[in-house]
Amino acid sequence: MPTGRQGSIRLFTYSGIDVSIHWSWFLVAAYEIQTRKRNYSSVTWNVLEYLALFLIVLLHEFGHALACRQVGGRANQIVLWPLGGVAYVDPPPRPGATLWSIAAGPLVNVVFLPVFFVLGMLGTSSGWAATAPDLYRLLAAISSINLYLLIFNMLPVYPLDGGQILRSLLWFVLGRAWSLMAATVLGLIGVAGFIGLALWQQSVWLGAIAVFMLMNCWGGLQHARALLRLSKLPRRDGFACPTCKTAPPIGEYWTCEKCGQPFDTFQTPAVCPHCSTQFAQTKCLDCGRLNPMNDWMVGSFVASKF
């Protein structure tokens, strides 16, 4: 799900990943704790329940981030907000790398399933429902939260994890652009279903989720169209992105950060022809990664330069 980084409060850094929480999380937490306080004998248990939700979502997002790093991607920030969390991951532009980066999040919830099952069995056999009713209800609530989050995230609706996993699988068959196009179109159908459900249930939360999903689907659809246009461009021989191995397009598709004029960076060895600014790194229009111009040269073209 999308979320802005503005308005977030930094909590801590682990393994180079900054963890922040949006200020609105506290307002929603206070509201949820108050509305569910009748479930326990003390509001302290409600606080523990909400903190458990916080922890499950956080570990889910760390699953995404650490898996992304494992396949050579970048993941430096996690933001938690009222409707969930988001790990800002940038895996290498390969279907397998993207699939693992996305699937690792739900796998965290899968790992928790047998843990909560065993705790539930232990609580039942030990009679916690009678001797420690608050603890018993808390464990049942946490188990349900984990299961519901897993089921919800695995819905094949973009941009949920299930929708992005579907996109990654389609990528193997349809390619990068068409797989994203298919996933976002299916996502828009799912958004329509969420809007209908929100109206039927008169749920503000479902409505908010539907709006954010719609924003992501629309952004994904525009990105897919851009990728399709990019894929049809003629490509330059003798160069390839060191990250995604794609040859750059021929044409003035790079913009000088100093003078704002477009130019073909491979025609002018990373120098703006308008203001003579030299660029240390060149951006790949296909995967977005930055690399020095010399690293783009391949094969005999490298030999001819030296």
C-alpha positions as MATLAB code, in Angstrom:
seq = 'MPTGRQGSIRLFTYSGIDVSIHWSWFLVAAYEIQTRKRNYSSVTWNVLEYLALFLIVLLHEFGHALACRQVGGRANQIVLWPLGGVAYVDPPPRPGATLWSIAAGPLVNVVFLPVFFVLGMLGTSSGWAATAPDLYRLLAAISSINLYLLIFNMLPVYPLDGGQILRSLLWFVLGRAWSLMAATVLGLIGVAGFIGLALWQQSVWLGAIAVFMLMNCWGGLQHARALLRLSKLPRRDGFACPTCKTAPPIGEYWTCEKCGQPFDTFQTPAVCPHCSTQFAQTKCLDCGRLNPMNDWMVGSFVASKF';
ca = [
       0.000    0.000    0.000;
       1.190    3.511   -0.609;
       2.007    5.986    2.043;
       3.819    9.276    2.148;
       7.010    9.551    4.177;
       6.065   13.059    5.257;
       4.568   13.203    8.718;
       6.386   10.074    9.858;
       8.379    9.834   13.099;
      11.644    7.900   13.039;
      11.724    5.153   15.675;
      14.972    3.252   15.169;
      17.374    1.790   12.631;
      18.075   -1.920   12.279;
      20.545   -3.397    9.805;
      20.644   -0.087    7.950;
      16.846    0.063    7.619;
      15.162    3.137    9.100;
      11.835    2.372   10.777;
       9.327    5.212   11.050;
       5.717    5.512   12.121;
       3.183    7.967   10.773;
       1.747   10.343   13.365;
      -1.826    9.271   12.514;
      -1.025    5.779   13.789;
      -1.269    7.040   17.364;
      -4.709    8.561   16.789;
      -6.057    5.372   15.270;
      -4.428    3.289   18.005;
      -6.147    5.361   20.694;
      -9.493    5.001   18.913;
      -9.153    1.235   18.406;
      -8.034    0.655   21.977;
     -11.031    2.555   23.321;
     -13.556    0.792   21.103;
     -12.246   -2.678   22.049;
     -11.696   -2.121   25.777;
     -14.740   -4.232   26.687;
     -12.925   -7.320   25.437;
     -10.618   -7.328   28.453;
     -10.768   -6.568   32.141;
      -8.130   -3.831   31.753;
      -7.199   -1.449   28.966;
      -3.598   -2.644   29.362;
      -4.532   -5.799   27.457;
      -5.939   -3.689   24.634;
      -2.645   -1.829   24.443;
      -0.772   -5.141   24.290;
      -3.088   -6.329   21.525;
      -2.407   -3.252   19.424;
       1.328   -3.483   20.071;
       1.171   -7.089   18.875;
      -0.429   -5.874   15.649;
       2.385   -3.316   15.349;
       4.999   -6.054   15.797;
       3.421   -8.456   13.296;
       3.166   -5.759   10.628;
       6.733   -4.627   11.335;
       8.155   -8.153   10.996;
       6.138   -8.615    7.806;
       7.746   -5.497    6.321;
      11.211   -6.565    7.474;
      10.578   -9.805    5.583;
      10.179   -7.763    2.399;
      13.185   -5.535    3.092;
      15.672   -8.252    4.068;
      14.629  -10.493    1.185;
      15.103   -7.595   -1.234;
      18.613   -7.041    0.065;
      19.316  -10.764   -0.204;
      18.796  -10.657   -3.978;
      20.919   -7.536   -4.410;
      18.204   -4.902   -4.160;
      17.918   -1.754   -2.083;
      15.698   -1.468    0.994;
      16.432    1.311    3.451;
      13.132    2.382    4.974;
       9.964    1.012    6.528;
       7.004    3.230    7.408;
       4.102    2.035    9.543;
       0.755    3.754    9.245;
      -2.866    3.090   10.346;
      -3.785    0.795    7.445;
      -0.616   -1.275    7.611;
       2.984   -0.729    6.665;
       5.193   -0.306    3.639;
       8.766   -1.349    3.029;
      10.418    0.794    0.372;
      12.066   -1.976   -1.616;
      13.818   -1.741   -4.961;
      14.753   -5.269   -6.078;
      16.749   -5.898   -9.249;
      14.466   -5.801  -12.310;
      14.173   -9.579  -12.564;
      10.979  -11.576  -11.975;
      12.628  -14.013   -9.572;
      14.166  -11.251   -7.456;
      10.885   -9.346   -7.338;
       8.934  -12.497   -6.492;
      11.156  -13.330   -3.531;
      11.141   -9.731   -2.250;
       7.329   -9.723   -2.208;
       6.677  -13.308   -1.076;
       8.979  -13.039    1.955;
       6.525  -10.713    3.725;
       3.564  -13.138    3.814;
       5.969  -15.978    4.625;
       6.608  -14.262    7.975;
       2.898  -14.594    8.750;
       2.980  -18.223    7.605;
       5.801  -18.945   10.079;
       3.660  -17.516   12.877;
       0.702  -19.823   12.135;
       2.076  -22.994   13.822;
       3.476  -20.911   16.693;
       0.064  -19.481   17.546;
      -1.570  -22.866   16.960;
       0.705  -24.501   19.540;
       0.120  -21.662   22.013;
      -3.617  -21.992   21.496;
      -3.510  -25.734   22.135;
      -1.392  -25.161   25.235;
      -3.815  -22.546   26.505;
      -6.815  -24.799   25.948;
      -5.232  -27.831   27.623;
      -4.057  -25.702   30.554;
      -7.458  -24.120   31.092;
      -6.307  -20.544   30.528;
      -9.837  -19.570   29.480;
     -10.837  -19.918   33.120;
      -7.607  -19.208   35.005;
      -6.197  -16.430   32.774;
      -9.055  -15.255   30.545;
      -7.349  -12.009   29.463;
      -4.211  -13.833   28.356;
      -6.292  -16.435   26.562;
      -8.280  -13.765   24.698;
      -5.086  -11.900   23.826;
      -3.486  -14.985   22.269;
      -6.679  -15.719   20.335;
      -6.818  -12.112   19.105;
      -3.162  -12.078   18.007;
      -3.594  -15.394   16.210;
      -6.650  -14.051   14.388;
      -4.857  -10.816   13.491;
      -1.954  -12.736   11.956;
      -4.301  -15.013    9.988;
      -6.479  -12.157    8.736;
      -3.435  -10.144    7.660;
      -2.106  -13.153    5.751;
      -5.415  -13.794    3.985;
      -5.923  -10.119    3.162;
      -2.396   -9.613    1.839;
      -2.592  -12.719   -0.342;
      -5.667  -11.518   -2.227;
      -4.592  -11.392   -5.911;
      -5.359   -7.681   -6.097;
      -2.611   -5.209   -6.977;
      -0.908   -3.600   -5.025;
      -1.448   -6.140   -2.231;
       1.249   -8.780   -1.877;
      -0.916  -11.345   -3.645;
      -1.357   -9.027   -6.606;
       2.365   -8.306   -6.783;
       3.188  -12.015   -6.523;
       0.794  -12.625   -9.420;
       2.532   -9.862  -11.374;
       5.943  -11.460  -10.696;
       4.722  -14.850  -11.920;
       3.219  -13.299  -15.062;
       6.534  -11.515  -15.616;
       8.171  -14.873  -16.456;
       5.654  -15.344  -19.289;
       4.511  -11.899  -20.420;
       7.537   -9.744  -19.668;
       7.927   -6.787  -17.374;
       5.530   -4.292  -18.960;
       2.630   -6.579  -19.882;
       2.735   -8.375  -16.527;
       2.367   -5.039  -14.730;
      -0.419   -4.040  -17.110;
      -2.317   -7.281  -16.439;
      -1.850   -7.033  -12.667;
      -3.056   -3.439  -12.485;
      -6.118   -4.138  -14.649;
      -7.037   -7.039  -12.361;
      -6.300   -4.739   -9.442;
      -8.797   -2.173  -10.720;
     -11.437   -4.899  -10.838;
     -10.561   -5.780   -7.239;
     -10.757   -2.106   -6.248;
     -14.302   -1.974   -7.639;
     -15.145   -4.938   -5.423;
     -13.626   -3.219   -2.378;
     -15.603   -0.051   -3.063;
     -18.820   -2.065   -3.294;
     -17.985   -3.903   -0.078;
     -17.165   -0.634    1.680;
     -20.524    0.840    0.665;
     -22.379   -2.294    1.694;
     -20.625   -2.494    5.060;
     -20.585    1.311    5.421;
     -16.946    0.922    6.418;
     -14.643    3.929    6.406;
     -11.605    1.652    6.662;
     -12.529   -0.412    3.617;
     -13.200    2.799    1.744;
      -9.791    4.185    2.666;
      -8.109    0.945    1.603;
      -9.989    1.041   -1.703;
      -8.845    4.626   -2.360;
      -5.182    3.835   -1.720;
      -5.405    0.682   -3.831;
      -6.949    2.733   -6.638;
      -4.085    5.238   -6.451;
      -1.513    2.443   -6.658;
      -3.283    0.696   -9.516;
      -3.511    3.919  -11.483;
       0.176    4.648  -10.888;
       1.063    1.076  -11.873;
      -1.014    1.360  -15.039;
       0.799    4.554  -16.055;
       4.151    2.905  -15.320;
       3.188   -0.103  -17.452;
       2.293    2.190  -20.353;
       5.628    3.974  -20.013;
       7.464    0.628  -20.020;
       5.608   -0.437  -23.156;
       6.545    2.798  -24.929;
      10.144    2.400  -23.790;
      10.320   -1.189  -25.038;
       9.476   -0.071  -28.583;
      12.338    2.418  -28.851;
      15.428    1.623  -30.974;
      18.415    0.611  -28.859;
      22.061    1.674  -28.962;
      24.718   -0.942  -29.712;
      27.861   -1.184  -27.618;
      26.233   -0.279  -24.311;
      24.213   -2.168  -21.710;
      23.054   -1.338  -18.208;
      25.355   -3.097  -15.713;
      22.335   -3.874  -13.531;
      19.592   -5.086  -15.895;
      21.765   -5.752  -19.003;
      19.394   -3.727  -21.210;
      20.776   -1.578  -24.017;
      19.866    2.119  -23.683;
      17.426    3.746  -26.136;
      18.665    6.070  -28.863;
      17.455    9.621  -28.396;
      17.359   12.635  -26.089;
      15.682   10.930  -23.138;
      17.986   12.217  -20.384;
      17.547   15.675  -18.836;
      20.409   17.813  -17.541;
      19.933   18.564  -13.835;
      21.682   21.917  -14.247;
      20.154   23.512  -17.355;
      17.064   21.327  -17.739;
      17.726   20.544  -21.413;
      17.216   17.042  -22.878;
      20.142   15.232  -24.458;
      21.403   11.777  -25.418;
      23.979   10.995  -22.737;
      25.480    8.107  -24.738;
      26.073   10.324  -27.759;
      27.978   12.884  -25.674;
      29.822   10.560  -23.148;
      27.743   11.716  -20.143;
      28.317   15.434  -20.861;
      25.448   17.851  -21.374;
      25.994   19.488  -24.819;
      24.144   22.621  -23.707;
      26.010   23.576  -20.503;
      28.970   21.126  -20.536;
      28.010   19.538  -17.196;
      29.763   16.210  -16.677;
      27.706   13.450  -15.035;
      29.544   10.874  -12.948;
      26.712    8.338  -13.256;
      24.139    7.578  -15.912;
      20.608    6.470  -15.105;
      19.089    3.430  -16.789;
      15.647    4.329  -18.101;
      14.537    0.694  -17.809;
      15.509   -0.191  -14.239;
      16.286    3.246  -12.773;
      19.743    2.322  -11.472;
      22.734    4.689  -11.687;
      26.104    3.500  -12.977;
      29.287    5.168  -14.327;
      29.377    5.524  -18.113;
      32.437    3.261  -18.400;
      30.510    0.426  -16.788;
      27.920    0.600  -19.580;
      30.431   -0.237  -22.328;
      30.399   -3.830  -23.512;
      32.363   -6.160  -25.767;
      34.493   -4.865  -28.585;
      33.203   -1.348  -27.996;
      35.171   -1.247  -24.746;
      38.352   -2.347  -26.503;
      37.944    0.329  -29.165;
      37.835    3.040  -26.495;
      41.192    2.170  -24.921;
];
